[in-house]
Each structure stands twice: as structure tokens, then as C-alpha cells.
């Protein structure tokens, strides 16, 4: 605690949960944090006994926060659920038992809880498919509890609820995204800049404003969240940011501003870059220190699975998007591009 990233230094009045992404790889950690107070989880002491499932503890605090709302003041609740993440671990309750035995299984051997266990790593799992399904079901249960509490408090009609994810499915810890078609037919997984790695569901519910069942063709990214929330709160967004507010898209207005392009870069695996401009998508691999590396080009309107590289047919477009990558990349002495690159 006490670092610049401390939630209480980033505008949050109340925080409960993990304050370190490394610690958050374990579902039965030795402690969590309540603002600056360290909450020891005695049932998990020494990472030996798995008694207190952290996601359940965090969910209880979230529901208690909603219970305290009276509708007289606006509130913001951020629930970065970690279900399902790389460690496939869930309590042995009715949710898990419902799925146990329903799938063929390939046991995963990992870094187990017990004497000598460390904070990082992923536990072994005899039933990875059943556990993954139970974790998704648990997440669904959590979301349902939030929605039920909002309705119980009379807050569901005029509360904006957003459900989304930060990246595509992962392959660590015994996870098997192919088995569940977790990429929904798109190419790639987490750490890829193909659509399977970066195209995410984004569901928004706001009955007083958003027409139920409506869809939007707005193409945005997470850096649009800040200016959107700022506009909804009648606050000023910071200057010189890449994001744009998509409030008009939420409201179904035809006046929604659009991005000229979206740019991504990923520092591992030799460095990767991607650009989306309308229906055009460009991907560059092994890009660290090689701004002239070959660019793959795809037309997502016809080829959302990115199977057909169109660079030979449209070399000028590929070159144009490659130049956008070079301009959009900002060098950093603190975090050089490719500093985590692997072969």
C-alpha cells in the first residue's frame, strides 16, 4: 500500500480487495486490503488451508456497498472480477458439483497450495473444464446479485451498468479456450492482437436511457471510458488523451464522434502492433526495433476471423497502416518497446 497506484490515491473513497496483481493470481490469498488496513485471512494462513475464497469476500463487500445506497447521491462502483482467471480454483460447492463429471478432463499440474507455497503461480486442477464452467457460473451469480440488489433498492432503472472484459481468453493454468470456443470463432487469445485477443463483449444496461435490445456499431476501446464517464458526470475530461466519449452511442444518437483509428501495442513475444481503421485491420509481429517489419492486412467486414492476409492485393493500404503504427507509437525510456520481448 502507499504506492501511486493505491486506489485511495486514484479517486476511490473505499477499496476492498487485492492491491497487487501478483497476489491476485491466488484465489485463497493470505490477506486482502480494506483501504489501508491489511485484512489477514486466517483460514488461508500460510497458503496451506483453502478456507476463505477471496472473490466471495469481495462480492459481499460490494453488495453491502449497494445496500447502503439510498438513491439520493450518485455513486460509482467498480467491480474488476477475476473470475475466471489463470488459476482454476473454485469452492467445492453445489456450483462446482453441478459441472463435475460433465466433461472430459485433462488434469493440470501447477504450483499448489500447501507448505512452501508462494503467492504467485496457479494451483493444480484435476477437473479444469468443470472448474472453468463453475467459475463462469459463479461470475454470473455475482452479476445477478448486483442486479437484484439494484432492483431491490429501486435503483435499477436509472443506474448505468456495464459488463465487459479486458482481453481475450487465456491459455495458462490448464484453461482450454478451444473446448469452450471462448474466442467465439475469432483468431487468437490473450496477448494476441488479432480479434480473439482484443475484441471484447461490451454490454450496457440503463433502462432510463438505453433502448433495451439495441445495438451500436461504434468502434471504441477502453481509453474511451474516462471521457465517457466524465461527460455523464458533467465533469471535464483531461486534455491530450486518446479517448473520446461514446455517450451519444449509448443514447442511440447519430451524432456519435468516431475514431480516425485505434492503435494497440504489446511488448512481449517480440513486440506486436495493431491498427484498426474502419473495416481495415493491420497487425505487425516481431515489431520491437523493427518499424519496417511486414504488416498483415485484413478486411474485418468480410474476414472477421483474419484468415486472409490482403497485403499482396493492397500493398499501399498495408503501408499506410504501417506508417500509422510508427506515428502512434510513443517511445518510453521507462518502458521501452520490446523490453519484455521474447522469441
ABEGO torsion letter per residue (X at the ends): XGBAABAAAAGBABBBEBABAAAAABABBABBBBEABBBBBAAABGGABBABBAAAAAAAAAAAAAAABAGABBBBBBBBBAOBBABBBBBBBAAAAAABGABBBBBBBBBBBEBGBBABEBBBBABAAAAAAAAAAAAAAAAAAAAAAAAAAGAAAABBBBBBBABBBBABGGBBAAAAGAAGGBBEBBGBABAAAABBBBBBBBAAABBBGBBBABBBBAAAAAAAAAAAAGBBBBBGBABBBAAAAAAGBAABBBBABBBBBBABGGEBBBBBBEABBBBBBGABGBAABBBBBBBAAABAAGABBAAAABAAAAAAAAAAAAAABBBBAABBBGAABBX
